[in-house]
Amino acid sequence: MDQLQYNNPVIKGFYPDPSVCKVDDTYYLICSSFQYFPGVPIFESKDLLNWQQIGHCLTKTSQVQLEKVNSSGGVFAPTLRHHSGRFYMTTTNDTTRQNFYVWTDDIYGEWSEPIYVDQGGIDPDLYFEEGKTYFMSNGLDDFGVPGIVQCEIDIATGSKKTPSRTIWQGTGGRYLESPHMYKINGLYYLLAAEGGTEYGHMETYARGPSVTGPFEAYPHNPVLTNRNLGGYQLQGVGHGDLVQDHQGHWWLFHLGFRQIGQWQTYHHLGREVFLTPVTFGEDGWFTAGHNGTTLLTFETDRIADTAAQVEKKIFTFENTEWDKDWCYLRHPHTENYRLEPDKLSLQGTDVTLDQAESPTFIGIRQKDFEAVISCDIHPADGEAGITLYMDEHHHYDLAVRRDGEGYRVVERLNIGDVKSIQNEVDLRGIQRATLVIQAAHDHYTFLIREDGQETQLGTAQTRYLSSEVAGGFTGVLIGLYAVGQGASAEFSNFSIEYV
C-alpha cells in the first residue's frame, strides 16, 4: 500500500483536551472550552484527518454556570462516549468544582440538562460494561488516597453505587490527570497524562485484569512525550484518547502546542489536536508515534485509501457559521448581537474586555501563525474594533472610536497591568474604516486601509499573548467587539486569510 503523508495538528487553534469515539463509519471528537460559550465544540470526520465542526454540547445557559468566570476557568477536559445508541459527554466546571455529564440521542441536536456526580477532581471519564457504568476522575478518593479515582454510578441519576476508590497512582509525574479506560483483547488499559500540560507533558498507561485493577504500569513509560525534543516546534504533548479505525489500526488523539519559533519557547495559538499512530506488540503493550514522540508530519500506509488532508485557508462571515465557528465570552447578552450572513451588528455596554464578565464580543480562534485579518467597521458611537484576545489581562486591540465630533483609529496593547495606547490616527471626518492586522510567528502588525493605501500604526510581539506570559490554558481568539453604553457598530467584509 502506498504511503500517505499527513500533517499535524489535524485541528488547528485553541481546541485542547480532545476526546474521541467512533460510531459506525464516523468519528466524533470534542474539546475543552473553558470560559467560552457555547461550550464543548463537537467535530466529525470520516477519515481521521479532515474534521468539520457540527455543533456544541453545551448550548443552553442552564447547562453550565459561566457568570464572572475568570479566564481558563469554567469547562475543563471533557470525555465523549457512545453507549446503546446514546452519546454521553462528561466534564468538569472547575469554577464550581462540579463533575457532570449530559447526553443526547442525536449528536446534531440538543443535549440534556446536566447530571451531577458526587466525586471530586477533574477530567472525568465514563466506561460502560455489562450493564454497569464506571466514573473516573483524578483527585482524592473517599478514603483520602490521591490518584485516579473510580466509582460505579447509576447512569440515569448520577448517584454513586460504590465508594470512590483510587485504582492507580501513575508513574510519579506531577498532575496525574486525564484518565481513560479501554478493554482491548481481554485486558483493561488505563491511559493518563502526567507532567502538567506544559513542556513536561506526557502520556502514560497501565493495564490490568479487571476494570478495577490491579494495574501494572507500562515498563517503558511515558509512552508518548516530546519533553526532550529541544529545538522542535511541537511541544507539550499529552492528554490523549485512543480510537480504533475502520481497518483495526489504533490511533491516539492528543493535545500539543506549536512554539512561535525553534528556540522561542512561547505559544499563543493554544493547545491543538494532534494525531499519532499507535502499535500493539505481541506482548499486548502498545507504543506510540516515532520512538515515543509526536511529529508535525507522519508518513503511514494506514490511511492511504482515504482522502488527503484539505485545509481551509480563508474565513469570512459568509463561509463560517455563527453558531459553530464563533463563540462568546461567558453567557452573551443576545439582545446586543445581530448576526447576518454577510455582516455583524453589535451594541456595546459598559462592560469592557478587561473584565471577567460578558462584554459585547464574538470571536473565532486563530488557527495559524501567519495571516492577514481585515474588516470594515462602521461605529455610530463609543468604540468598536478587532481584538487579539488571550484573556482579560492580555489582549491587543485595533479599534475605531468616537473622539468629539470625529473618529480615530487606536492601537492599544494590554499586557498584565500595563495598558498602553501605542498610536492613534485621525480619520479626518470619515466614519467607516478598514482595519487590518498582519499576523506573523513572533509579531502582529496593525494597519488602517484607506483608498487602497495602508498606514501602519505599530507592531506588538506575540509572546506577550502566550501562555508562558499570560498563564492559563486557552489561546488567542480573533474577536470583534463594541464597548460603551449606547455604542453600536456594524462589521462587514470580514476576512482571515492564512498564508
Salt bridges, closest charged atoms under 4 A:
ASP17 OD1 - HIS239 ND1 3.47
ASP17 OD1 - ARG271 NH1 3.50
ASP25 OD1 - LYS46 NZ 3.17
ASP94 OD1 - ARG97 NH1 3.15
ASP105 OD1 - ARG86 NE 2.76
GLU110 OE1 - LYS60 NZ 3.81
GLU113 OE2 - LYS60 NZ 3.32
ASP125 OD1 - ARG81 NH2 3.52
ASP125 OD1 - HIS180 ND1 2.73
GLU129 OE2 - LYS183 NZ 3.74
ASP142 OD2 - LYS160 NZ 2.94
GLU152 OE2 - LYS161 NZ 3.83
GLU198 OE1 - ARG174 NH2 2.41
ASP241 OD2 - ARG81 NH1 3.05
GLU272 OE2 - ARG258 NH2 2.76
GLU311 OE2 - LYS12 NZ 2.75
GLU311 OE2 - LYS313 NZ 3.81
GLU321 OE1 - LYS324 NZ 3.18
ASP323 OD1 - LYS324 NZ 3.83
GLU340 OE2 - ARG338 NE 3.12
ASP354 OD1 - HIS395 NE2 2.63
GLU357 OE2 - LYS68 NZ 3.35
ASP368 OD2 - LYS12 NZ 2.63
ASP368 OD1 - ARG258 NH1 2.87
GLU370 OE2 - HIS441 ND1 3.43
GLU383 OE1 - ARG412 NH2 2.86
ASP391 OD1 - HIS394 ND1 2.95
GLU392 OE1 - ARG330 NH2 3.52
ASP397 OD1 - HIS395 ND1 2.89
ASP397 OD2 - ARG412 NH1 3.14
ASP403 OD2 - ARG408 NE 3.68
GLU424 OE1 - ARG401 NH2 3.21
GLU424 OE1 - ARG408 NE 3.31
ASP426 OD2 - ARG408 NH1 3.91
ASP442 OD1 - HIS443 ND1 2.75
GLU450 OE2 - ARG428 NH2 3.66
GLU454 OE2 - ARG449 NH2 2.86
GLU468 OE2 - HIS267 ND1 2.75
GLU490 OE1 - LYS343 NZ 3.75
